Amino acid sequence: MIISSPQKAQIQVRFFDDIYKPKIEKLPFLRDVDIDHGRKVLNTEAECDKYIGLYGGHHFHKLYAAFPSTNFQYTEGKSIEIID
């Protein structure tokens, strides 16, 4: 699957604006939430928010970089959701 430039920009903006930025803004309030450096099984929304705020960008870019080298022909023209 080859993602065109306008699509790439749209995906990056959606991730940043809708998912990552709100979690980053919550981080100061989640200081006491323990996620064991990203190794803990997440049980609460606060733990998930902190994990996404700290590690979400890394996962996004890692998956995004993997797509050009992967054959996802069956997803062409469809929305997909990746659950990690």
Secondary structure, DSSP 8 states (H G I E B T S, - for coil): ----HHHHHHHHHHIIIIIIHHHHHHGGGGTT---GGGTS---SHHHHHHHHHHHHHHHHHHHHHHGGGS--GGGTTS------
